[in-house]
Amino acid sequence: VQLQASGGGVVQAGGSLRLSCAAPRSITSVFNPLTMAWYRQAPGKQRELVAAITSARTTNYADSVKGRFTISRDNSRKKVYLQMNSVEPEDTAVYYCNTNPPGQWGQGTLVTVSS
C-alpha cells in the first residue's frame, strides 16, 4: 500500500511547516490499529525514521527532531500529520508517510529549509 505525503515546500530556517498524509481507500478499514510514521531521506543519506504514533497515540521521535516536530493522527479522517516547527537546514529532505514497520513506499514530499 502506498501512502502519499503532501505539504512540503520551501521554508526559512526557524519557520514552520505541516505535512499531511491520507490513507488510501484500500487500508481505511484497518487504519486505526496501525502504527503510522514519518520518515525522511536527505540527499546522499539513508532514509530514517522521524516520528511514529501508535493507535493509542503513543509517540516517539528521532533525537534530532524532539521538541520541534509533532506527529498526530485523525482516525476519523484516516490522516496523519507532521507539524514541523523551528526547522533547520538539516531538516531538508524528502519526507515520506508509511506504516511502522514500513510497507511499500509511496511518493514523498520535498521539504527545503533555507538558511
N, C-alpha and C positions, 0 to 999 in steps of 0.2 A: 504494500500500500504506500503510495507516495503522497506526502503532505506538502502543500505549497505554502511557503513563507512569504510574507509581504510586509511593507512598511519601511524598507530600507531607504537610504538616501545619503546625502552629504550633510554633515553636521559639524559645527565648530567644536573644538575641544572645550569641555565644560558644559556642553549643551545636553539635550535630551532627545530621545527617540523612542517610539513604541512600535514593536514588531508584533505582527499577528499571524495566526495560523488557524485555518479552519479544517476540521476533519472531513475527509471525503465521505460521500454518501455510503460507501462500502463498509465503513467502520463506525458510523454514528451509533449503531445499536450496541456496540461494545466499547465505546469511547470512555464512558465514565470509570470503569475499573482500571483503565490503562494508566501507567506512569508515563507522563509526557515530558519532553525535554527540548531544550535548545542547544544546538551545537554551533561551532564556528570553525572556519578554516581560513587562516590568514595566508597571504602569499608566501609560498615556499615552506609552509609549515603543515603539520598533520592536523587533521580535524580533531577538535577537542570538545568535551562536554562543558557547557557553560552553566546550565542550571537545569534542574529536574523537579517535577512536582508529582506526588503520588495522588491516588484517588482520594486519600484523606487530607490532601493539601499539605502534606509534609514536604518541605523544600530542602534542597541542598544546592550549593553554589561552588563554582571554582573559586579558589582563593583570590584570584586576580580580579574578580567582579563583586566579591562580597561587600555589602554595604552600598553598592552603586546600582546593581541590577536587581529587579524583582520579577519573578515568574509567577504567573497566576493562570487560572483556568475558569472557564464558564461552562459548566457541564450542560446547562440547558441549551446553550448555543453551540456546543461542541467546538469551542475555541480555546486556544492557548495564547498567552501574551507574554512579551518580554519588555518590561519597562526599563529603559537604559538611561540612567542619569549620570551626570559628571563624567561623560565619556572622554576617553583619552585616545591619542593617535594609535596606541597599541590595540585598541578595540576594532580597528579597521580589519574587516574580514567579510566573507560570505557567511551568513547565518542561516542555519537550517533548523527546521522543526521536525521532530521524529519521536517515536516511542523510545522508551529506555528499558531494555536494550533496543538499539535501533533496528528498524527493518529496512526496506528499500528506500534509497534516498530520493527525495523529490527536488524540486527547484528551490534553491536558496534565494536569499535577498541580500544584496550588497550594501554594507554599511561602510562609509568612508568618513573618517574623522580627520578634519583638517586642523593643523596647529596654528 
